[in-house]
Amino acid sequence: MNPGEARRWVEAHFGSVRRFETTERNHIPDVEFAAALVHLEHLPSRRGKDQTALELFLYAGCKKFDRWFAPSPPSVPATYRGLLRGFADALSARERFAQNAPVFQVHALRDDVYAAVSAKALPLDSAMLTILDEFQASLDAISVPAHPAKQPEMLAAKAEVATIIEGLKAGSLKTILRTTLPYPLSRQPLSLRLQWEGLLVTARMTAQFVMPPNLLTQTGAANVLRPLNSTRWQFGTTRVEVEIESLLDPSIQVPPLQIPAIEVPIDAWPNGLRAAYEVIYLCCWSLRGHPQYTGIWVPAPGDLGDIESVIHIPGCPEMAFIRRGHASLPFEIFTPTDEVLNIDLGEAPLSQWFRRCRVLAEQYAMHGEAREAIFWLNVGVESLLRSRMEAAVALAGVGLDLDVVDGGKTYWDEAKQLVAAQFPEIAEEIVWPSGGKKPSLFQQLNVFCAKVPGAPSVAAVKKEYGKVSRRRNDLFHGNPDAPISMDDVRKAMTSFEWLERNFCPSEA
């Protein structure tokens, strides 16, 4: 967007109150706001109409990038901090009457506090305390509007930031995260003390037992039942409260820990959901074997329910309450029907093994189990390639025995040919091995693509297969520290799909 385009864009969206109201109802991409702000000095402001358009544009930009007004966004990109600061300062410098800019400046300062102090252990060192003093001085310097409606809003925002700063300076501030798991974890309430990412954390778990009504075995109050294996029947829930002795930013975006079932506009998690899951995961593994621990399931990211976050400071009510749904848990609303749908499945043949592996990988990925997803993608891709190679060899009628390729004779045949070409007098005197180390799938693909007519490019096939198998060696050979992200899973799934479409598909 150049200066002329920025002027036309602002005029089209904010040139009148009616255009502003239309823009407020529609989604305007973040990048358009940011691109127009770059050319702020080139936007006209001499006429009253132009000044109004400019103020409406800056006001709308502040609202768009300000996360502290309800409703809270599901998660917040880190870039919003700089964008809110830019719009708030610009509005403060250009607003004819200081009534809207001050509260946005307070919220921009709050973003700065979170960026500087988030996830730092308390009590803070002297350098950080000095920075907090500077934040307080900046907060005090922000003017309070005289407008009777804007003044209370501004004072409330200012008081909340001041309280957060005081809690940080006193070392008494705590971030609390609350969520629910769909299974009971303990025979009685537990309070657990642990270290997580260098921070002191208290995790409280309170189980509620509920009997599935359709089971034959029941019990009377005040007794409860719990399953001794990992049945999917739910025998209760666990309410979890994670208390972190730090100011943790619960809203900032982090990479997702699971893949949603459908395409979503923003595939990112709020930091609070990630933190709650990681603490719960650590606690459950540490408690295994403890007599009071009844958990059977290994918690997965998809198990967490809605996540609540608050700030607790002694002597103050809980502040900054935010409740958000699970970031990767979309829903469908439909009306059930009693009408019977008759379907004839015939012999009900199972899908091919590689397709079933792909379904298992998708299931684990949607639940947040990245390692399981990579495992099943690798099992499936080898089945896919092997079954397609066998079908293509049979159809082409070429003299290629895949069992021989598997046994490694091809390697020694090629070695013999190489020696015979250079030293024909000794090639027949060498006792060549009748078998050898089983070649890798990469080597098998080399032979197949070279000898079977119509086979795809070996380079393209190996490139996509390599993306599926890139993380498998660490996983299969027991390296527990090898991180596997959902981005790794996505890339492997994309390559799996490419191979399913392009590797000898007519013989599938």
N, C-alpha and C positions, 0 to 999 in steps of 0.2 A: 504494500500500500504506500503510494507516494503522497506528498502533501495535498495535491489536488483531489486524489481519491479519498483521503481522510476528510477533507472539507465536505465533499459530497456525501460521504457515509454518515457523518454527524448530522448533516442537514436532513438526510432521508429518515434517520431514526429518531432525531431529537429536535427537529426544526419547529415543532409545535407541541402543545400539551397532548393533542390527540395522537401524534406520532410517538411521543414518549410512552403513552399508555399502551399503544399497540406493541411497542418494543418490549415493554415490561411483561406482556402476556406471551411473548414468543421467545424461543431459545435463540440467542445470538452467541456464536462461538467465542470462547475466551480470546482466541488469537486476534479476532477483529477488534475487540476493545483494546488489547495491548498494542496492536499496530497503529490504531488511531491516536493513542496517547503519545506515541513516539513523535508525532507531528503536532503536538499541542501548541507550540509557538507559532505555527502557521495557521491556526484556526482563527477565524475572524471574531472580534468581540466588541467592536466600536458601537454598533447599533444595539439597541435594547433587545431586539429579536435574536441577534447573534449571541449576545451575552446570556440570554435565557437558554438557548440551545446548548451553549458551552456548559453552563451550570447543570443542566439536566443530564448531559453526557457524563460529566464527572460524578454526579450523584449516583447515576445508574452503575457506573464502574465501581464506585465504593460499595454499593449494595451487593454487586455480583461477587466481589472478592472478599467480602467481610463474612467470616464464618461465625461471628458471635451473636448474630441475630437469629431468632427462631424463624423457620425451622432449620435445624442444623443439617448440613450436607452429610451424606453417608461417609465420605472421607474427603480430605482436603489436600490438593497438590501442594508441594512445598513452594511452588512458584507464586501461589496466592499471596504469600507474605509480602514480597516485593511489589506485586501489583496493587495490593491494598495501600501500601505506603505511598506509592507513586500517585494514585488517584486521590488519596486523602490530603496529601500535601498540596497537590494541584488545586483541589477544591478549596482548601483553606486560603490559598493565595488569591483565588479569583472569585470567591463567593462575596456578593455584595453585602449580605448581612450574615454574620457568623452564627448560623443556627444549625446547619447540618454537619459541617466539617468537624467540629470538636469531637463528637462521639466516635466518628470514624478514625480520628487521630488517636483516641484512647484505645480503640480496638487494634489499630496498627501497632501501638506500643505494646499491647498485650501479646500480639504475635511475636514481637521482638523479645519479650521476656521468655516466652515459651522456647523460642529458638536458642536462646543463650543458656537456659537453665534446665531444659527438659532432660530427664534421665541422668541428672547429676546427683550423686549421693549427698545426703545431708548429714551433718552440718556442712555448709559451704566454706571454702577457704577465703582468705582475706581479699584476694583479687576478685572473686565473684561477688563478695559483699560490697566491694567498691562499685562494681558494675550495677548492682541493685540500687545503690544510692543514686547513681546517675539516672537510672530509670525513674526513680521516685521524683527526682528534680524535674525531669522532662514531663512527667505526669502532672506535677504541680503547675507547670508553666502553661498547660493547655487551658485556654479560656473557657469559661462557662457561659453558654448562651443565655440571653435574657428572655427568650421566647418561653412562655409559660408551659407549653407542651414539651419543648425540647430540653428544658433545664432538668426536670426530674430524670429523664432518660440518661442524660449526660452524667449527672451526679451519681446515679446508680452504677453506671459502667465504671466511673472513676473510682468509686468506693470499692468495687470488687477487685480491680487491679491492685489498688493500694493494700487490700487485705492479703492478696496473694503474695505481694512483695514482702509484707511483714511476716507472713508465715514462713517464707523462704529464709528470711534473715534470722528468724528465731529457730529455724531447723525443725519446726513442728508440723509442717505441711505434709499431708499424705494424699496420694491418689488412690481412689478405691474403684475397682472394677467388679461388676456383679454379672453373673450369667448362670445358666442352668444346663446340666447334663441329663440326658434321657435315661439314666440308669442309676441305681443307688451304689454308693462307693464305700460306706462305712456303717458299722453297727451302731455308732453313736457319733455325735458331733465331734469334729476334729479341728484343732487349731495348730497349724504347722508353721514353723519359722524356718526360713531358708534364704539363701543368697541367689539372686538372679541378675545377670549382667552387672555385677558389682553393686547391686542395690539390696537393702534389707527388705524382705517381703514376709508378710503374714498371710497365709491362705487358710480360709475357714470353709469347711465342707459340712453341710448338713443334709443328710439323706432323708427322704420321705418314702416310705414303702407303701405300695398300692398293689393289691392282688389283681391280676387279670381275671375278669369275671367268668370267662369261658373255660377256665381250666377246672378239671375235675377235683383236684386237691385244693382244699381251702383250709383256713385256720381261723380261730376266733380271737377277738381282742383279748389281751393286748399283744398277742404274738403276731409275728409276720413270717412270711416265707421269702427265701431268696434262692435263685437257681444256682446250681453247682456247675453248670456249663454255660457256654456263650449263646444261649438261646436268644432269638430276636423278640420273644415275648418280653414286655417291659414290666418289671416288678417295682417300679418306683422311679424317682428322680433324685438329683443332688443339686442343691443350691450352693453355689460357690461364690465366695467373696475374696478378692485378692486385694490386699492393702499394701501399697508400695510407698516406702518412705522417700519420696521424691516427687517432683512435679513431672509427671509423664504426660506427654501430648497424646491424648487418645484418638485424635482425629486425623493426624497427618497420614498421608497415604504411604503404604508399604506394599511390596509385591504380594499377590494372593497366595494362600497356602492350599487352595484347591481350585479346581476348574469348574465353572458353573455349567449347568446342563444345557443352557442356551446362550446365544450371544447376548452380552449385556453392554449398555452404553459405556460404563466405566468398570474395567476389570481390575480393581485394586481393593485392598483391605484397609480399614482404619487400624492404626497402630495399637489401640486398646484391645481389639479382638486378637491380634497377634500376641500381645503380651499375656493376656488371660490364658490363651491356649498353651503357650510355652510354659507358664508356671504350673498349670494343671498337669501337663504332660510330665514335667519333672517330679511333681509330687506323687503322681500315681505310680511311676516306676520306682521311686524311693520307698513307697509304702508296701510294695508287693512282698508278701510273706509275713507282714504284720498281722497279728491275730484279729485286730479290729477292722482290718481292711477287707471289704467284701467285693471289691471290684474285679470283674472278669475281663471286661473289654479294655483294650489299649486305647486311650482317648485319641480321636482323630479330629482334625480341624472342623469337619462337617458335623461333629456332635454338638458343638456349642449352640445354644439358643441365642435369643436377643442379648445384647451386651449393654450394660448401663455403666456410666462413668460419672464420678463426682470428685470434688476436692473437699477434703476434711481438714479443718484447722480448729484446734481446741478453742472453745468459747464462741464459735461461729456456727451458724447452720451450714449444712452441706451446700456447697456452691457448685456452679457449672454443671448441673445435671444434664446429661445427654443419654437418651435411649435410642438405640439403632438396631434394626434387624440385621440378620446375618448377611454379609456382603455377597455371598455366593449361594444363596438359597432362594431361587425364584419360585414362584407359585403359579398355579393355574386354577382358575375358578370355573367350575362347571356344575351343571345340575344333573344329579344321578337319575337314572330311569329304571323302572321295574321291568321294562320290556326285555324279553330274552332274545339274545342274538345267537343264532345257530351258525356254527362254523365247522365245516368238515375238514379235519387236518389230514385225512388219509392215513398213510403210514407214519406220519409225523417225523420225518427224518431230521436228525440234528444238523445244524449248520456246520460248515467245514470248521475244522479245529482252529485254524488261524482266525476265523471270524469270531469264534467264541472267545479266543484269547483277547481279541480287540475289545469285545464287550466288557470282559473282566477288567482290562486296563482302564476303560472309560469309567467304570463303576468306582474303581479305587481312586482315580484322579478326581472325580466329583466329590469324593469323601475326604480328599486331602492326603491320601496315602501315595506320595510320589514314588517311593521305592517299589511298592507293589505294582504300580502302574508301569514303571520301566521294566520290571521283571516280566510281566505278561506281554508287553509289547515285544520284547526280545524273543520270548518263546513263540509268539505268534508270527513274527517276521521270518524266523527260520523255517517254521512250518509252511508259510506262504511260499517262500522261495523254493524249498525242496519240492513241494507238491506241484508247483508250476513247472519246475525243471523236468520232473518225471513225466508230466503230461506232454510237454513240448517235445521231449526226446521220443516218446512213443508215437506222437503224431507225425514227426518228421522222418521217422524210420532211419535215423542215423546210427552208426555203429559206436555208440557211446554208452558204456556201462557205468551208471552213476555209482554203483557199489564199488567199482574199481577206482573211480575218482575218490570215493570216500576212503578207500583203503590206502591210497597214496601211491599206487603203481605208476600213475601218470608222472609223478615227480621223477621216478627212477627211469622211466622210458625217455623222458626229455633229457635227463642226464646222460643216458647211454647214447642218444642221438648226437648230443653235443660233443662227447668224447670221440665218437666214430668219425665226425666231420673233421676233427683235427688230428686224431691219432688212430686211423683205421686199423693199423696192424695190432693194436692192443685192446680195442674195444670188446672183441669177443672173448678175450682171455680173462676179463674181469668178471668175477662172480657177483652179479648185481643182486641186491636184496629183492625178495619177492613181495615185500610190503614195507611199510614204514609208518612214520608218524602221520596220523590223520591230518589231512590238510584243513586249513580253516575254510570257512564259508567264502571268504574273499578269494582263496585259491580255487575253490570249486566253481565260483562264478567266472573266473578267468577262462577255465576250460570250457564251460558250458557256452558262454557267449562267443567263444572262438569257433566252436565246432557245430553249433546248431543253427541252421539257416533261419533267418528272421528274428534271431535273439536280439534284444536291445543292446545299446551301447554299454559295454562293461564299465566304462568310466562313470556314466550317469547312474547305473544301478549301484555301484560300490559307493558313490557319493551319498546317495540317499540311505543305503543300508548302514553306512558309517554313522549317520546322524541318529539312527535308532540305537545302534550298539555303542555309542560313544561313552555312555555312563555304565555299561554293563560290567566291565571288568572289575572296577572298584566294588561294585555291588556284589557280583558273584564270587569274588575272591575275599570277601569279608572285611573290606576297609570300612569301618564304622564312621570314620570322620569325613568321608566323601559326601559333600552336600549335593542333593538332587533337588532342584527347584521345579516349580510348576512350569517355568519357561522351558526347562529341559524336556519335560513331559510333552509340552505343546509341540516343540520342534520334532520330537520323535514321532508323535502322532501324525504330523503333517507328512513326514517322510514315509511312514507306514502307508498312508493313504495314496501317496504317489506310486509306491511299488505295487499296491493292489490295483491301481488303474493302468499302469504302464508295463509291468513285468509279465509278458506273455498272457495278456488278459483273455484272449480268445480261447485259451485252453483251461480257463478257470472252472 
